[in-house]
Amino acid sequence: MLVKEVYSIARELPDSERFGLVSQIQRAAVSVPSNIAEGYSRKGTSEYLRFLSMVYGSASELETQLIIIEQIYPWIDTSKAQSLLMEVQKMLYSLMGKLRTFS
């Protein structure tokens, strides 16, 4: 699960990143399933698509933050999180495309 992997990475970051990268990656990771769930519970496809668009934005933020971690802290392995994130992004893109055909 992406969120669990991100939290594992957060534990490896130095304490000096507690209010920086740690909070950023945790917030972005939790935002992905939270906004999918909230959007699904709303009425109508257009509102669901709006939430999925926000999810895609959070996923892109997380992608950038993982790249930053990889560059600043090269001993922290982000490859599993990046792989999981890529799968999430592919699924989101596909779902959004299908929903747009119905709206």
Number of C-alpha atoms within 10 A of each C-alpha: 9 19 20 13 16 24 17 14 19 21 11 13 15 11 11 9 12 13 9 10 19 22 14 16 25 19 15 21 25 18 20 23 16 13 20 19 14 13 22 16 11 12 9 11 16 15 15 21 21 14 21 24 18 17 25 22 16 20 23 16 15 25 19 14 17 23 15 13 20 15 11 10 14 11 10 15 14 18 12 13 23 19 12 14 23 15 13 18 18 12 12 19 14 12 13 18 12 11 13 12 7 8 9
